Amino acid sequence: MDEIVEAAQRHPAIAPLLVLGPHEQEFLAMNGRFSL
């Protein structure tokens, strides 16, 4: 869980994505709506 917190701190804009499951994250990534 610590790595998730660190990632959220480095990229505050993606913090809401952390509540999504991996499938939702993949879906958004495939659509290119978020560039990390």
PDBQT receptor file of N, H, CA, C and O in Angstrom, charges set to zero:
ATOM      1  N   MET A   1       0.831  -1.202   0.000  1.00  0.00    +0.000 N 
ATOM      2  CA  MET A   1       0.000   0.000   0.000  1.00  0.00    +0.000 C 
ATOM      3  C   MET A   1       0.865   1.251   0.000  1.00  0.00    +0.000 C 
ATOM      4  O   MET A   1       0.447   2.290  -0.511  1.00  0.00    +0.000 OA
ATOM      5  N   ASP A   2       2.062   1.166   0.565  1.00  0.00    +0.000 N 
ATOM      6  H   ASP A   2       2.401   0.322   0.980  1.00  0.00    +0.000 HD
ATOM      7  CA  ASP A   2       2.932   2.341   0.630  1.00  0.00    +0.000 C 
ATOM      8  C   ASP A   2       3.316   2.833  -0.763  1.00  0.00    +0.000 C 
ATOM      9  O   ASP A   2       3.405   4.039  -0.996  1.00  0.00    +0.000 OA
ATOM     10  N   GLU A   3       3.543   1.902  -1.686  1.00  0.00    +0.000 N 
ATOM     11  H   GLU A   3       3.470   0.922  -1.497  1.00  0.00    +0.000 HD
ATOM     12  CA  GLU A   3       3.958   2.322  -3.020  1.00  0.00    +0.000 C 
ATOM     13  C   GLU A   3       2.830   3.094  -3.706  1.00  0.00    +0.000 C 
ATOM     14  O   GLU A   3       3.085   3.994  -4.507  1.00  0.00    +0.000 OA
ATOM     15  N   ILE A   4       1.589   2.742  -3.392  1.00  0.00    +0.000 N 
ATOM     16  H   ILE A   4       1.381   2.012  -2.742  1.00  0.00    +0.000 HD
ATOM     17  CA  ILE A   4       0.450   3.461  -3.971  1.00  0.00    +0.000 C 
ATOM     18  C   ILE A   4       0.410   4.887  -3.441  1.00  0.00    +0.000 C 
ATOM     19  O   ILE A   4       0.163   5.836  -4.185  1.00  0.00    +0.000 OA
ATOM     20  N   VAL A   5       0.657   5.021  -2.144  1.00  0.00    +0.000 N 
ATOM     21  H   VAL A   5       0.858   4.251  -1.539  1.00  0.00    +0.000 HD
ATOM     22  CA  VAL A   5       0.664   6.357  -1.533  1.00  0.00    +0.000 C 
ATOM     23  C   VAL A   5       1.778   7.199  -2.136  1.00  0.00    +0.000 C 
ATOM     24  O   VAL A   5       1.577   8.376  -2.436  1.00  0.00    +0.000 OA
ATOM     25  N   GLU A   6       2.945   6.604  -2.314  1.00  0.00    +0.000 N 
ATOM     26  H   GLU A   6       3.108   5.648  -2.070  1.00  0.00    +0.000 HD
ATOM     27  CA  GLU A   6       4.074   7.337  -2.897  1.00  0.00    +0.000 C 
ATOM     28  C   GLU A   6       3.754   7.762  -4.328  1.00  0.00    +0.000 C 
ATOM     29  O   GLU A   6       4.060   8.885  -4.731  1.00  0.00    +0.000 OA
ATOM     30  N   ALA A   7       3.143   6.867  -5.087  1.00  0.00    +0.000 N 
ATOM     31  H   ALA A   7       2.895   5.956  -4.759  1.00  0.00    +0.000 HD
ATOM     32  CA  ALA A   7       2.787   7.199  -6.466  1.00  0.00    +0.000 C 
ATOM     33  C   ALA A   7       1.782   8.337  -6.493  1.00  0.00    +0.000 C 
ATOM     34  O   ALA A   7       1.863   9.222  -7.345  1.00  0.00    +0.000 OA
ATOM     35  N   ALA A   8       0.841   8.318  -5.570  1.00  0.00    +0.000 N 
ATOM     36  H   ALA A   8       0.775   7.599  -4.878  1.00  0.00    +0.000 HD
ATOM     37  CA  ALA A   8      -0.173   9.375  -5.512  1.00  0.00    +0.000 C 
ATOM     38  C   ALA A   8       0.466  10.713  -5.162  1.00  0.00    +0.000 C 
ATOM     39  O   ALA A   8       0.039  11.761  -5.647  1.00  0.00    +0.000 OA
ATOM     40  N   GLN A   9       1.485  10.667  -4.321  1.00  0.00    +0.000 N 
ATOM     41  H   GLN A   9       1.831   9.816  -3.927  1.00  0.00    +0.000 HD
ATOM     42  CA  GLN A   9       2.160  11.904  -3.935  1.00  0.00    +0.000 C 
ATOM     43  C   GLN A   9       2.975  12.457  -5.101  1.00  0.00    +0.000 C 
ATOM     44  O   GLN A   9       3.064  13.671  -5.288  1.00  0.00    +0.000 OA
ATOM     45  N   ARG A  10       3.576  11.544  -5.891  1.00  0.00    +0.000 N 
ATOM     46  H   ARG A  10       3.504  10.558  -5.739  1.00  0.00    +0.000 HD
ATOM     47  CA  ARG A  10       4.370  11.997  -7.044  1.00  0.00    +0.000 C 
ATOM     48  C   ARG A  10       3.457  12.493  -8.164  1.00  0.00    +0.000 C 
ATOM     49  O   ARG A  10       3.798  13.429  -8.887  1.00  0.00    +0.000 OA
ATOM     50  N   HIS A  11       2.287  11.850  -8.299  1.00  0.00    +0.000 N 
ATOM     51  H   HIS A  11       2.010  11.089  -7.711  1.00  0.00    +0.000 HD
ATOM     52  CA  HIS A  11       1.348  12.205  -9.367  1.00  0.00    +0.000 C 
ATOM     53  C   HIS A  11      -0.030  12.462  -8.763  1.00  0.00    +0.000 C 
ATOM     54  O   HIS A  11      -0.921  11.621  -8.884  1.00  0.00    +0.000 OA
ATOM     55  N   PRO A  12      -0.216  13.606  -8.117  1.00  0.00    +0.000 N 
ATOM     56  CA  PRO A  12      -1.493  13.885  -7.445  1.00  0.00    +0.000 C 
ATOM     57  C   PRO A  12      -2.692  13.803  -8.388  1.00  0.00    +0.000 C 
ATOM     58  O   PRO A  12      -3.795  13.464  -7.961  1.00  0.00    +0.000 OA
ATOM     59  N   ALA A  13      -2.481  14.110  -9.653  1.00  0.00    +0.000 N 
ATOM     60  H   ALA A  13      -1.584  14.386 -10.000  1.00  0.00    +0.000 HD
ATOM     61  CA  ALA A  13      -3.590  14.123 -10.600  1.00  0.00    +0.000 C 
ATOM     62  C   ALA A  13      -4.173  12.730 -10.822  1.00  0.00    +0.000 C 
ATOM     63  O   ALA A  13      -5.337  12.610 -11.203  1.00  0.00    +0.000 OA
ATOM     64  N   ILE A  14      -3.389  11.674 -10.592  1.00  0.00    +0.000 N 
ATOM     65  H   ILE A  14      -2.443  11.771 -10.282  1.00  0.00    +0.000 HD
ATOM     66  CA  ILE A  14      -3.897  10.324 -10.831  1.00  0.00    +0.000 C 
ATOM     67  C   ILE A  14      -4.424   9.681  -9.566  1.00  0.00    +0.000 C 
ATOM     68  O   ILE A  14      -4.845   8.524  -9.591  1.00  0.00    +0.000 OA
ATOM     69  N   ALA A  15      -4.410  10.411  -8.457  1.00  0.00    +0.000 N 
ATOM     70  H   ALA A  15      -4.069  11.351  -8.437  1.00  0.00    +0.000 HD
ATOM     71  CA  ALA A  15      -4.878   9.846  -7.197  1.00  0.00    +0.000 C 
ATOM     72  C   ALA A  15      -6.273   9.231  -7.319  1.00  0.00    +0.000 C 
ATOM     73  O   ALA A  15      -6.497   8.143  -6.788  1.00  0.00    +0.000 OA
ATOM     74  N   PRO A  16      -7.224   9.892  -8.004  1.00  0.00    +0.000 N 
ATOM     75  CA  PRO A  16      -8.562   9.288  -8.133  1.00  0.00    +0.000 C 
ATOM     76  C   PRO A  16      -8.533   7.942  -8.851  1.00  0.00    +0.000 C 
ATOM     77  O   PRO A  16      -9.410   7.107  -8.629  1.00  0.00    +0.000 OA
ATOM     78  N   LEU A  17      -7.536   7.721  -9.710  1.00  0.00    +0.000 N 
ATOM     79  H   LEU A  17      -6.823   8.400  -9.890  1.00  0.00    +0.000 HD
ATOM     80  CA  LEU A  17      -7.460   6.459 -10.441  1.00  0.00    +0.000 C 
ATOM     81  C   LEU A  17      -7.136   5.298  -9.517  1.00  0.00    +0.000 C 
ATOM     82  O   LEU A  17      -7.415   4.146  -9.847  1.00  0.00    +0.000 OA
ATOM     83  N   LEU A  18      -6.548   5.590  -8.356  1.00  0.00    +0.000 N 
ATOM     84  H   LEU A  18      -6.321   6.526  -8.087  1.00  0.00    +0.000 HD
ATOM     85  CA  LEU A  18      -6.138   4.520  -7.456  1.00  0.00    +0.000 C 
ATOM     86  C   LEU A  18      -7.334   3.770  -6.890  1.00  0.00    +0.000 C 
ATOM     87  O   LEU A  18      -7.195   2.635  -6.434  1.00  0.00    +0.000 OA
ATOM     88  N   VAL A  19      -8.523   4.402  -6.916  1.00  0.00    +0.000 N 
ATOM     89  H   VAL A  19      -8.635   5.324  -7.286  1.00  0.00    +0.000 HD
ATOM     90  CA  VAL A  19      -9.701   3.720  -6.386  1.00  0.00    +0.000 C 
ATOM     91  C   VAL A  19     -10.294   2.787  -7.437  1.00  0.00    +0.000 C 
ATOM     92  O   VAL A  19     -11.159   1.966  -7.132  1.00  0.00    +0.000 OA
ATOM     93  N   LEU A  20      -9.822   2.920  -8.679  1.00  0.00    +0.000 N 
ATOM     94  H   LEU A  20      -9.120   3.587  -8.926  1.00  0.00    +0.000 HD
ATOM     95  CA  LEU A  20     -10.308   2.049  -9.738  1.00  0.00    +0.000 C 
ATOM     96  C   LEU A  20      -9.555   0.730  -9.723  1.00  0.00    +0.000 C 
ATOM     97  O   LEU A  20      -8.426   0.644  -9.241  1.00  0.00    +0.000 OA
ATOM     98  N   GLY A  21     -10.194  -0.280 -10.251  1.00  0.00    +0.000 N 
ATOM     99  H   GLY A  21     -11.111  -0.210 -10.643  1.00  0.00    +0.000 HD
ATOM    100  CA  GLY A  21      -9.530  -1.576 -10.360  1.00  0.00    +0.000 C 
ATOM    101  C   GLY A  21      -8.586  -1.554 -11.544  1.00  0.00    +0.000 C 
ATOM    102  O   GLY A  21      -8.633  -0.629 -12.356  1.00  0.00    +0.000 OA
ATOM    103  N   PRO A  22      -7.721  -2.565 -11.659  1.00  0.00    +0.000 N 
ATOM    104  CA  PRO A  22      -6.745  -2.622 -12.753  1.00  0.00    +0.000 C 
ATOM    105  C   PRO A  22      -7.411  -2.616 -14.122  1.00  0.00    +0.000 C 
ATOM    106  O   PRO A  22      -6.854  -2.077 -15.078  1.00  0.00    +0.000 OA
ATOM    107  N   HIS A  23      -8.594  -3.207 -14.224  1.00  0.00    +0.000 N 
ATOM    108  H   HIS A  23      -9.046  -3.644 -13.446  1.00  0.00    +0.000 HD
ATOM    109  CA  HIS A  23      -9.261  -3.254 -15.523  1.00  0.00    +0.000 C 
ATOM    110  C   HIS A  23      -9.684  -1.855 -15.958  1.00  0.00    +0.000 C 
ATOM    111  O   HIS A  23      -9.546  -1.489 -17.125  1.00  0.00    +0.000 OA
ATOM    112  N   GLU A  24     -10.200  -1.079 -15.009  1.00  0.00    +0.000 N 
ATOM    113  H   GLU A  24     -10.312  -1.377 -14.061  1.00  0.00    +0.000 HD
ATOM    114  CA  GLU A  24     -10.596   0.286 -15.339  1.00  0.00    +0.000 C 
ATOM    115  C   GLU A  24      -9.376   1.105 -15.728  1.00  0.00    +0.000 C 
ATOM    116  O   GLU A  24      -9.429   1.905 -16.661  1.00  0.00    +0.000 OA
ATOM    117  N   GLN A  25      -8.264   0.900 -15.004  1.00  0.00    +0.000 N 
ATOM    118  H   GLN A  25      -8.221   0.250 -14.246  1.00  0.00    +0.000 HD
ATOM    119  CA  GLN A  25      -7.046   1.640 -15.315  1.00  0.00    +0.000 C 
ATOM    120  C   GLN A  25      -6.556   1.282 -16.710  1.00  0.00    +0.000 C 
ATOM    121  O   GLN A  25      -6.135   2.159 -17.465  1.00  0.00    +0.000 OA
ATOM    122  N   GLU A  26      -6.609  -0.010 -17.061  1.00  0.00    +0.000 N 
ATOM    123  H   GLU A  26      -6.952  -0.722 -16.447  1.00  0.00    +0.000 HD
ATOM    124  CA  GLU A  26      -6.169  -0.434 -18.390  1.00  0.00    +0.000 C 
ATOM    125  C   GLU A  26      -7.070   0.178 -19.455  1.00  0.00    +0.000 C 
ATOM    126  O   GLU A  26      -6.601   0.631 -20.499  1.00  0.00    +0.000 OA
ATOM    127  N   PHE A  27      -8.370   0.185 -19.176  1.00  0.00    +0.000 N 
ATOM    128  H   PHE A  27      -8.751  -0.183 -18.328  1.00  0.00    +0.000 HD
ATOM    129  CA  PHE A  27      -9.329   0.734 -20.129  1.00  0.00    +0.000 C 
ATOM    130  C   PHE A  27      -9.028   2.199 -20.412  1.00  0.00    +0.000 C 
ATOM    131  O   PHE A  27      -9.010   2.625 -21.567  1.00  0.00    +0.000 OA
ATOM    132  N   LEU A  28      -8.790   2.976 -19.342  1.00  0.00    +0.000 N 
ATOM    133  H   LEU A  28      -8.804   2.630 -18.403  1.00  0.00    +0.000 HD
ATOM    134  CA  LEU A  28      -8.483   4.396 -19.507  1.00  0.00    +0.000 C 
ATOM    135  C   LEU A  28      -7.164   4.578 -20.242  1.00  0.00    +0.000 C 
ATOM    136  O   LEU A  28      -7.038   5.462 -21.090  1.00  0.00    +0.000 OA
ATOM    137  N   ALA A  29      -6.183   3.744 -19.917  1.00  0.00    +0.000 N 
ATOM    138  H   ALA A  29      -6.285   3.026 -19.228  1.00  0.00    +0.000 HD
ATOM    139  CA  ALA A  29      -4.872   3.855 -20.550  1.00  0.00    +0.000 C 
ATOM    140  C   ALA A  29      -4.981   3.550 -22.043  1.00  0.00    +0.000 C 
ATOM    141  O   ALA A  29      -4.357   4.221 -22.865  1.00  0.00    +0.000 OA
ATOM    142  N   MET A  30      -5.771   2.538 -22.387  1.00  0.00    +0.000 N 
ATOM    143  H   MET A  30      -6.278   1.993 -21.719  1.00  0.00    +0.000 HD
ATOM    144  CA  MET A  30      -5.919   2.168 -23.790  1.00  0.00    +0.000 C 
ATOM    145  C   MET A  30      -6.593   3.291 -24.570  1.00  0.00    +0.000 C 
ATOM    146  O   MET A  30      -6.310   3.495 -25.751  1.00  0.00    +0.000 OA
ATOM    147  N   ASN A  31      -7.481   4.011 -23.905  1.00  0.00    +0.000 N 
ATOM    148  H   ASN A  31      -7.710   3.845 -22.946  1.00  0.00    +0.000 HD
ATOM    149  CA  ASN A  31      -8.161   5.115 -24.568  1.00  0.00    +0.000 C 
ATOM    150  C   ASN A  31      -7.286   6.355 -24.640  1.00  0.00    +0.000 C 
ATOM    151  O   ASN A  31      -7.650   7.342 -25.278  1.00  0.00    +0.000 OA
ATOM    152  N   GLY A  32      -6.124   6.303 -23.981  1.00  0.00    +0.000 N 
ATOM    153  H   GLY A  32      -5.828   5.501 -23.463  1.00  0.00    +0.000 HD
ATOM    154  CA  GLY A  32      -5.184   7.414 -24.050  1.00  0.00    +0.000 C 
ATOM    155  C   GLY A  32      -5.687   8.684 -23.385  1.00  0.00    +0.000 C 
ATOM    156  O   GLY A  32      -5.231   9.781 -23.710  1.00  0.00    +0.000 OA
ATOM    157  N   ARG A  33      -6.616   8.544 -22.465  1.00  0.00    +0.000 N 
ATOM    158  H   ARG A  33      -6.987   7.653 -22.201  1.00  0.00    +0.000 HD
ATOM    159  CA  ARG A  33      -7.169   9.727 -21.812  1.00  0.00    +0.000 C 
ATOM    160  C   ARG A  33      -6.233  10.242 -20.727  1.00  0.00    +0.000 C 
ATOM    161  O   ARG A  33      -6.309  11.403 -20.326  1.00  0.00    +0.000 OA
ATOM    162  N   PHE A  34      -5.343   9.357 -20.253  1.00  0.00    +0.000 N 
ATOM    163  H   PHE A  34      -5.281   8.413 -20.580  1.00  0.00    +0.000 HD
ATOM    164  CA  PHE A  34      -4.406   9.760 -19.207  1.00  0.00    +0.000 C 
ATOM    165  C   PHE A  34      -2.998   9.390 -19.628  1.00  0.00    +0.000 C 
ATOM    166  O   PHE A  34      -2.734   8.249 -20.008  1.00  0.00    +0.000 OA
ATOM    167  N   SER A  35      -2.105  10.343 -19.560  1.00  0.00    +0.000 N 
ATOM    168  H   SER A  35      -2.319  11.270 -19.251  1.00  0.00    +0.000 HD
ATOM    169  CA  SER A  35      -0.706  10.035 -19.863  1.00  0.00    +0.000 C 
ATOM    170  C   SER A  35       0.096  10.212 -18.587  1.00  0.00    +0.000 C 
ATOM    171  O   SER A  35       0.250  11.326 -18.085  1.00  0.00    +0.000 OA
ATOM    172  N   LEU A  36       0.607   9.100 -18.067  1.00  0.00    +0.000 N 
ATOM    173  H   LEU A  36       0.482   8.196 -18.475  1.00  0.00    +0.000 HD
ATOM    174  CA  LEU A  36       1.312   9.157 -16.786  1.00  0.00    +0.000 C 
ATOM    175  C   LEU A  36       2.798   9.409 -17.020  1.00  0.00    +0.000 C 
ATOM    176  O   LEU A  36       3.568   9.490 -16.064  1.00  0.00    +0.000 OA
TER     177      LEU A  36
